Amino acid sequence: MQFNMKKDVGFTTNTEFGELHIAGDEAYGFRPFQLMVASIAVCSGGVLRKILAKKRIEVEDITIDTKVDRNEAEANKIEKIYIHYRIKGDNLKENKIQQSIELASKNCPMAQSVKGSIEIEETFELI
């Protein structure tokens, strides 16, 4: 990927899905921490979706809510990401979903990349 400085604030990059604007100020693009949280949450969710499909556990929908703890005293670094899955489907078994989430966490490249530096807490509810 190539990132080009914008005239005012931030950087841009072009992807096959369009131009992505990244800046420390939300008025000019996605903030870097937002992209990191999105990468981890969506990677985990995508891996979870594949695992559920392989186990033949059919879900209608998955919504992912996130919350972040940041440490202002240490460059506002991300210390913890809370990922909460809201999973919709019929006849879903909590223990099977929990096992699948644990397996997904171990197989998500983004989550594994920050292991030991950012704590990730995953919870879920069946709707």
N, C-alpha and C positions, 0 to 999 in steps of 0.2 A: 504494500500500500504506500502511496505517496500522499503526503500532507502538505498543502500549500497555505502560506500565511495569508490571511484576509487583510484588507486595507485597514480596517478599524480594530477589530479584536478577534482573536481565535484563528482557527485553521479550517480548511475544507479538504475533503477527499471525494473522489468520484468512485462510485461502485456501480455494479450492473443494475442496481435498483435506484440509482439517483445520487444526487450530491448530498453529502453528510457534512453538517456544520458542527464544529466542536469548539467550545470556548469556556472559559472560567466563569462567564456571565451568562445566565440563562436567556437573556435578551438577544444573544447572538448565536445560540446553538445549544446542543446537548452539552452538559457539563461532563467532564471525564469520569467523575464518580458515578454518574447516572449510567454511562455506558458500561462501566465495570459491573455494577449491580445487575443491569439488564443482561449482560453476557452470562453471568453466573446463574441467574434465575431462569433464563430461557434455555440455556444449555441443560441445566438440571431437569427442567420441565420436558424438554425434547427427549432426553435419555429416558425419563420416567415413562413418557408416552410410548416409546419403542419397547420398553420392558413389559408394560401392561399389554401391548399388542402381542408380544411373543408368548405371554402367559395366557393369551386369549381372554383377557379381562377387558370387556368392552365398556368404554366410557363415552358419554355424550359430549362432555365438555370439561376442560380444565381451565380454571382461572388462577393466576398466580399473583398474590399480593406480597409486597416487600416493604421492609422497614430497615433502616440503617442506623447503627450507632457509630458516631465519628468522634475522634479525640482532638478537640481544638488545640490542646496543649502540645500535640505532636503533629504539626502541619495538617491538622484536620483529617488525619488518616482514618480509613475505614477500619474499625475494629471488629464489628459484628454485623452480619446480614441475616435478617429474619426472613425466611421464605415460607409463605403459607399457601398451600394448595387448596382450592375449593374444587372438589371433583364430583361431577354429576354423572349418575348412571343408575341402573337398576341392579339390585342384588349384589352390591359391592360389599366385600368383607374387609373390615378394618385391618385385620392382621395381614392379609395379602397386600393391601395398599401400603401398610407400614414397611413390610419386607421389601416391596418394590422401590419405595422411596430410599431406603438404606442402600439398596443395590445401585440405584441411579446415582446417588451421591458418590459412591466409590468409582463410578465409571464416567463421570462428567469431567472432561478435560479442564474446563474453566474452574470448577470447584477444586479439583486436585492441584491446579496451578497455584492457588492461594492457600492451600492447606498449611497450617502452621503459622500463618501470618494474619489471616482473617477467619474468625469463627463464623460458621454457618449453622444456623438453627432452622430445621425444617419441621413444620407441623402441617396438619391437614384436617379437613372436615369433609364429610360426605354430604352432598345435597341432592 
